[in-house]
Amino acid sequence: MNRGTIGFGIVGCGMISSWHADAILKIQGARLIGITDVNEKAVADFANKYHVKAFSSIDELLKNDEVNVVCICTPSGLHAPLAIKAASAGKHVIVEKPMAINRNEAEEVVRACETNGVKLAVISQLRFTDAVSKLKNAVDKGMLGRLVSGDIYMKYHRSQEYYDKGGWRGTWKMDGGGALLNQGIHGVDLLQYIMGPVKSVFAYTRTLTRKIEVEDTAAAVLEFRSGALGVIQATTSTYPGSPRKLEICGDRGTIALEEDNIVNWVIEGQESLNREITVRTTSSAFMDPKSISIEGHVRQIGDMVNAIQLDRRPLVDEYEGKKTVEIIMAIYESSKSGKQVEIGI
Ligand SMILES: NC(=O)c1ccc[n+]([C@@H]2O[C@H](COP(=O)([O-])OP(=O)(O)OC[C@H]3O[C@@H](n4cnc5c(N)ncnc54)[C@H](O)[C@@H]3O)[C@@H](O)[C@H]2O)c1
């Protein structure tokens, strides 16, 4: 058991890197050692702000013995190659979502972690909210009875300027997908976490309003291995965007979340909790990508620190990251072929 300080290095100093750096600063037993980016000015500014080392390249960062965990915060198309590189250097990895932009790369990441005996966490911060923990606990205890449906609605707004900035967003090569693989992935991960494995999908994806290569709108119908059915709606083209909604229904109860709030909790034979529900809007990420709370990153990076110290798996490991990539790739395949796509076990 290692109870010493865990050193972190960050690759990619763009928007989301501050969530990682600020989260690391808040976690007991974690220390930010340094950062790197292909943009020298971004590295210098970041290093000055956080008083950490400015590494000239990822190779330099990986050579540093104080760095135990590498946070990958680059455009999505680089996640898998950089995760494999970090794992091959013997470092634990925290990779922003998506873990990879196709099935083969997801498989290669899993193999690299297995071969090198390192831990990997895929950022999926919504799993760490109190509302999701309560929902998951209720479902796992069978409080909703037999699961009937699991639906996620992520009707977001992302402007054309959002896609044009940075040059990588909305491209197949570096974003790997659009409304689903970039934004909707959070909801897809929650669905499979709570409802269990997906058996098959039938889907439509379209590019309706934005000048991008990838989809800005997707609608999918799912069958879970349990026999329950589900719906995924993901878009970045609506105005002004609506709060994320997740609804899980069984033959004995229904629980619904809006953003990070429980907005409906009714279980047969029990007094409804709805009178006690007070809705606090904690996030408006559906309209503004910068409005995500830091708490999820603090909890998830804290989970990784604890996983290393206790030598256990982090909650969202490489196998979990791969499942979500597989569901989204099946959705793309179904839209392309016009056919239902089965997902292998
Ligand atoms: N968890 C979340 O809620 C959340 C929110 C936003 C973004 N993200 C994810 O974070 C990732 C980054 O998004 P962003 O909005 O910060 O992007 P960004 O464009 O603001 O930043 C990306 C950074 O990576 C750097 N970079 C590019 N190639 C590099 C390389 N080869 N080596 C090192 N650095 C390199 C760029 O110079 C840039 O500074 C994306 O994959 C995105 O999906 C996750």
Ligand as a Chemical Component Dictionary entry (heavy atoms), coordinates in Angstrom:
data_LIG
# 
_chem_comp.id                   LIG 
_chem_comp.type                 NON-POLYMER 
_chem_comp.pdbx_formal_charge   0 
_chem_comp.three_letter_code    LIG 
# 
loop_
_chem_comp_atom.comp_id 
_chem_comp_atom.atom_id 
_chem_comp_atom.alt_atom_id 
_chem_comp_atom.type_symbol 
_chem_comp_atom.charge 
_chem_comp_atom.model_Cartn_x 
_chem_comp_atom.model_Cartn_y 
_chem_comp_atom.model_Cartn_z 
_chem_comp_atom.pdbx_ordinal 
LIG N1  N1  N 0  -15.020 16.050 -18.877 1  
LIG C1  C1  C 0  -15.581 17.081 -19.459 2  
LIG O1  O1  O 0  -16.686 17.507 -19.095 3  
LIG C2  C2  C 0  -14.847 17.786 -20.565 4  
LIG C3  C3  C 0  -15.137 19.125 -20.857 5  
LIG C4  C4  C 0  -14.398 19.736 -21.882 6  
LIG C5  C5  C 0  -13.459 19.014 -22.612 7  
LIG N2  N2  N 1  -13.249 17.709 -22.318 8  
LIG C6  C6  C 0  -12.303 16.898 -23.106 9  
LIG O2  O2  O 0  -10.991 17.425 -22.908 10 
LIG C7  C7  C 0  -10.232 17.354 -24.100 11 
LIG C8  C8  C 0  -9.625  18.726 -24.389 12 
LIG O3  O3  O 0  -10.672 19.660 -24.565 13 
LIG P1  P1  P 0  -10.390 21.246 -24.380 14 
LIG O4  O4  O 0  -11.724 21.876 -24.471 15 
LIG O5  O5  O -1 -9.541  21.482 -23.194 16 
LIG O6  O6  O 0  -9.552  21.532 -25.716 17 
LIG P2  P2  P 0  -8.578  22.742 -26.027 18 
LIG O7  O7  O 0  -8.517  22.885 -27.498 19 
LIG O8  O8  O 0  -8.975  23.936 -25.198 20 
LIG O9  O9  O 0  -7.173  22.236 -25.461 21 
LIG C9  C9  C 0  -6.428  21.203 -26.039 22 
LIG C10 C10 C 0  -4.953  21.469 -25.752 23 
LIG O10 O10 O 0  -4.184  20.351 -26.199 24 
LIG C11 C11 C 0  -2.990  20.851 -26.797 25 
LIG N3  N3  N 0  -2.389  19.843 -27.696 26 
LIG C12 C12 C 0  -2.751  19.538 -28.956 27 
LIG N4  N4  N 0  -1.949  18.556 -29.444 28 
LIG C13 C13 C 0  -1.094  18.233 -28.434 29 
LIG C14 C14 C 0  -0.023  17.298 -28.320 30 
LIG N5  N5  N 0  0.319   16.479 -29.317 31 
LIG N6  N6  N 0  0.666   17.241 -27.151 32 
LIG C15 C15 C 0  0.357   18.076 -26.131 33 
LIG N7  N7  N 0  -0.642  18.997 -26.185 34 
LIG C16 C16 C 0  -1.360  19.059 -27.324 35 
LIG C17 C17 C 0  -3.442  22.112 -27.514 36 
LIG O11 O11 O 0  -2.356  22.964 -27.829 37 
LIG C18 C18 C 0  -4.405  22.698 -26.477 38 
LIG O12 O12 O 0  -3.732  23.555 -25.567 39 
LIG C19 C19 C 0  -11.182 16.856 -25.192 40 
LIG O13 O13 O 0  -10.910 15.524 -25.483 41 
LIG C20 C20 C 0  -12.580 16.990 -24.589 42 
LIG O14 O14 O 0  -13.445 15.940 -24.992 43 
LIG C21 C21 C 0  -13.914 17.087 -21.316 44 
# 
loop_
_chem_comp_bond.comp_id 
_chem_comp_bond.atom_id_1 
_chem_comp_bond.atom_id_2 
_chem_comp_bond.value_order 
_chem_comp_bond.pdbx_ordinal 
LIG N1  C1  SING 1  
LIG C1  O1  DOUB 2  
LIG C1  C2  SING 3  
LIG C2  C3  SING 4  
LIG C2  C21 DOUB 5  
LIG C3  C4  DOUB 6  
LIG C4  C5  SING 7  
LIG C5  N2  DOUB 8  
LIG N2  C6  SING 9  
LIG N2  C21 SING 10 
LIG C6  O2  SING 11 
LIG C6  C20 SING 12 
LIG O2  C7  SING 13 
LIG C7  C8  SING 14 
LIG C7  C19 SING 15 
LIG C8  O3  SING 16 
LIG O3  P1  SING 17 
LIG P1  O4  DOUB 18 
LIG P1  O5  SING 19 
LIG P1  O6  SING 20 
LIG O6  P2  SING 21 
LIG P2  O7  DOUB 22 
LIG P2  O8  SING 23 
LIG P2  O9  SING 24 
LIG O9  C9  SING 25 
LIG C9  C10 SING 26 
LIG C10 O10 SING 27 
LIG C10 C18 SING 28 
LIG O10 C11 SING 29 
LIG C11 N3  SING 30 
LIG C11 C17 SING 31 
LIG N3  C12 SING 32 
LIG N3  C16 SING 33 
LIG C12 N4  DOUB 34 
LIG N4  C13 SING 35 
LIG C13 C14 SING 36 
LIG C13 C16 DOUB 37 
LIG C14 N5  SING 38 
LIG C14 N6  DOUB 39 
LIG N6  C15 SING 40 
LIG C15 N7  DOUB 41 
LIG N7  C16 SING 42 
LIG C17 O11 SING 43 
LIG C17 C18 SING 44 
LIG C18 O12 SING 45 
LIG C19 O13 SING 46 
LIG C19 C20 SING 47 
LIG C20 O14 SING 48 
# 
